[in-house]
Amino acid sequence: MGKQFSSILPEHQEFIQRQHIFFVGSAPLSKTGHVNLSPKGYDSFRILSDQRVAYLDLAGSGNETSAHIIENGRVTIMFCAFEGTPSVLKLYGTGTVALPDTKQWNELYPLFNPLPGARQIIVVDIHMVQNSCGFAVPFMTYTSEREKLKEVSIQMGEEALKRYAYEKNLESIDGLPTAFAFNKSNIN
């Protein structure tokens, strides 16, 4: 078992800021529900305090994290070193979902560089940070970001992306409602 902390320490923050990718894990309460694990990239992660983080979630074909947060709040974020000293850092917490045109979105969105396809902001209140060795994580060299999501998002346009979210991202693969299901009045 790794070392556990009640908050993000300065050395954790430095490690997080060096990473090019992070992973988000969530799960429904049902024993037969599907556990979700999603890789996230771009400059989409922000540390708000030593116990609160947020990431700008971009358009996609699924919306599992939102559904699981709505159902039970549980979410884990993991960073791992593919370069340099081995390390795995996990942030365990309870999440909320901020949708565009809400007070929370308007407060948080200016903290991010604008990214085409931004659909929601996931905010996580951290109750435990765990650091472990990461000795088995392979070395991998970062080359660049993929531009395809940005290109498709720009090509579709904001209104089409909003319609897509309210048509295709209303529920999880297990049928749980996402934040979009509770805000259908926002779609024109």
C-alpha positions as CSV (number, residue, x, y, z in Angstrom):
1,M,0.0,0.0,0.0
2,G,1.3,3.5,-0.9
3,K,1.6,6.5,1.4
4,Q,-1.7,8.2,2.1
5,F,-2.3,11.9,2.7
6,S,-5.4,14.0,3.5
7,S,-4.6,16.7,0.9
8,I,-2.5,17.5,-2.1
9,L,1.0,18.4,-1.0
10,P,3.2,20.9,-2.9
11,E,5.3,17.9,-4.3
12,H,2.1,16.2,-5.5
13,Q,1.0,19.5,-7.3
14,E,4.4,19.7,-9.0
15,F,4.1,16.1,-10.1
16,I,0.6,16.6,-11.4
17,Q,1.6,19.7,-13.4
18,R,4.3,17.7,-15.2
19,Q,2.0,15.0,-16.5
20,H,0.5,15.0,-20.0
21,I,-2.3,12.5,-19.3
22,F,-4.5,11.5,-16.4
23,F,-7.1,8.8,-15.9
24,V,-10.6,9.1,-14.3
25,G,-12.2,6.1,-12.7
26,S,-15.9,5.8,-11.5
27,A,-18.4,3.1,-11.0
28,P,-22.2,2.7,-10.4
29,L,-23.4,1.2,-7.1
30,S,-24.8,-1.9,-8.9
31,K,-22.7,-5.0,-8.8
32,T,-23.5,-5.6,-12.4
33,G,-22.8,-2.0,-13.6
34,H,-19.8,-1.2,-15.6
35,V,-16.7,0.3,-14.0
36,N,-15.5,3.3,-16.1
37,L,-11.9,4.3,-16.7
38,S,-11.2,7.2,-19.1
39,P,-7.9,8.8,-20.2
40,K,-7.8,12.6,-20.4
41,G,-5.4,14.8,-22.1
42,Y,-4.8,18.4,-23.2
43,D,-4.3,21.2,-20.7
44,S,-7.6,20.3,-19.0
45,F,-6.7,19.8,-15.3
46,R,-6.7,22.4,-12.6
47,I,-5.8,22.2,-8.9
48,L,-8.2,24.6,-7.1
49,S,-6.9,24.0,-3.6
50,D,-5.1,21.3,-1.6
51,Q,-8.4,19.4,-1.4
52,R,-10.3,20.4,-4.6
53,V,-9.5,19.8,-8.3
54,A,-11.4,20.2,-11.5
55,Y,-11.0,19.1,-15.1
56,L,-12.6,20.4,-18.3
57,D,-14.4,17.4,-19.8
58,L,-14.6,17.4,-23.6
59,A,-17.2,16.0,-26.0
60,G,-17.3,12.3,-26.4
61,S,-19.5,9.3,-27.2
62,G,-20.0,8.4,-23.5
63,N,-20.6,10.2,-20.3
64,E,-20.1,7.6,-17.7
65,T,-18.3,9.8,-15.1
66,S,-21.2,12.3,-15.0
67,A,-23.8,9.5,-14.5
68,H,-21.7,7.8,-11.7
69,I,-21.2,11.2,-10.0
70,I,-24.9,11.9,-10.1
71,E,-25.7,8.5,-8.7
72,N,-23.1,8.2,-5.9
73,G,-20.5,10.9,-6.2
74,R,-17.4,8.6,-6.1
75,V,-14.5,9.4,-8.5
76,T,-10.8,8.7,-8.6
77,I,-8.2,10.5,-10.6
78,M,-4.9,8.8,-11.3
79,F,-1.6,10.3,-12.6
80,C,1.4,8.1,-13.4
81,A,4.9,8.9,-14.5
82,F,5.9,7.6,-17.9
83,E,9.1,9.7,-17.8
84,G,11.6,10.3,-14.9
85,T,11.2,8.9,-11.4
86,P,8.5,6.3,-11.1
87,S,5.4,7.3,-9.3
88,V,1.6,6.8,-9.3
89,L,-0.6,9.4,-7.6
90,K,-4.3,8.8,-7.0
91,L,-6.8,11.4,-5.9
92,Y,-9.9,9.9,-4.2
93,G,-12.9,12.1,-3.8
94,T,-16.5,13.1,-4.4
95,G,-17.5,14.8,-7.6
96,T,-20.0,17.3,-8.9
97,V,-20.8,18.2,-12.5
98,A,-20.9,21.8,-13.7
99,L,-22.7,22.3,-17.0
100,P,-22.3,25.3,-19.4
101,D,-24.5,28.3,-18.6
102,T,-24.6,27.5,-14.8
103,K,-23.2,29.6,-12.0
104,Q,-20.5,27.0,-11.2
105,W,-19.4,26.7,-14.9
106,N,-19.2,30.5,-15.1
107,E,-17.0,30.6,-12.0
108,L,-14.7,27.8,-13.1
109,Y,-14.5,28.0,-16.9
110,P,-12.2,31.1,-17.0
111,L,-9.5,29.1,-15.1
112,F,-9.1,26.9,-18.3
113,N,-7.7,27.8,-21.7
114,P,-10.6,27.5,-24.0
115,L,-10.8,24.1,-25.7
116,P,-13.2,23.3,-28.6
117,G,-15.7,20.7,-27.5
118,A,-15.8,21.6,-23.8
119,R,-19.0,20.0,-22.5
120,Q,-18.8,20.0,-18.7
121,I,-16.5,20.6,-15.8
122,I,-16.0,17.8,-13.3
123,V,-15.1,19.1,-9.8
124,V,-13.7,16.7,-7.2
125,D,-13.4,17.3,-3.5
126,I,-10.5,15.2,-2.4
127,H,-10.7,13.1,0.8
128,M,-7.5,11.0,0.3
129,V,-4.4,11.2,-1.8
130,Q,-2.3,8.1,-2.3
131,N,1.2,7.9,-3.7
132,S,2.8,4.6,-4.7
133,C,5.9,3.5,-6.4
134,G,4.9,3.0,-10.1
135,F,7.9,0.7,-10.6
136,A,6.0,-1.4,-13.2
137,V,4.8,1.6,-15.3
138,P,6.8,1.6,-18.6
139,F,8.8,4.5,-19.9
140,M,7.0,6.3,-22.7
141,T,8.0,9.5,-24.4
142,Y,5.4,12.2,-25.0
143,T,5.3,13.4,-28.6
144,S,2.3,15.7,-28.9
145,E,-1.4,16.0,-28.4
146,R,-3.8,14.6,-30.8
147,E,-5.7,17.3,-32.6
148,K,-8.6,15.3,-34.0
149,L,-11.1,16.1,-31.2
150,K,-10.4,19.8,-31.5
151,E,-10.8,19.6,-35.3
152,V,-14.1,17.7,-35.1
153,S,-15.4,20.1,-32.4
154,I,-14.5,23.2,-34.5
155,Q,-16.0,21.6,-37.6
156,M,-19.3,20.7,-35.8
157,G,-19.7,24.1,-34.1
158,E,-20.9,24.9,-30.6
159,E,-24.6,24.6,-31.2
160,A,-24.2,21.2,-32.9
161,L,-22.0,20.0,-30.0
162,K,-24.5,21.1,-27.4
163,R,-27.3,19.3,-29.3
164,Y,-25.1,16.2,-29.5
165,A,-24.5,16.2,-25.7
166,Y,-28.2,16.6,-25.0
167,E,-29.1,13.8,-27.5
168,K,-26.2,11.3,-27.0
169,N,-24.9,11.9,-23.5
170,L,-28.1,11.7,-21.4
171,E,-27.4,8.3,-19.8
172,S,-24.6,5.9,-19.1
173,I,-24.2,2.5,-20.7
174,D,-26.0,1.1,-17.7
175,G,-29.0,3.5,-18.2
176,L,-28.1,5.9,-15.3
177,P,-28.9,9.6,-16.0
178,T,-26.1,12.1,-16.5
179,A,-26.2,15.8,-15.6
180,F,-27.5,16.5,-19.1
181,A,-30.7,14.5,-18.4
182,F,-31.6,16.9,-15.6
183,N,-30.9,20.0,-17.6
184,K,-32.9,19.3,-20.9
185,S,-34.4,22.8,-20.7
186,N,-30.9,24.2,-21.8
187,I,-31.3,22.8,-25.3
188,N,-32.9,24.9,-27.9
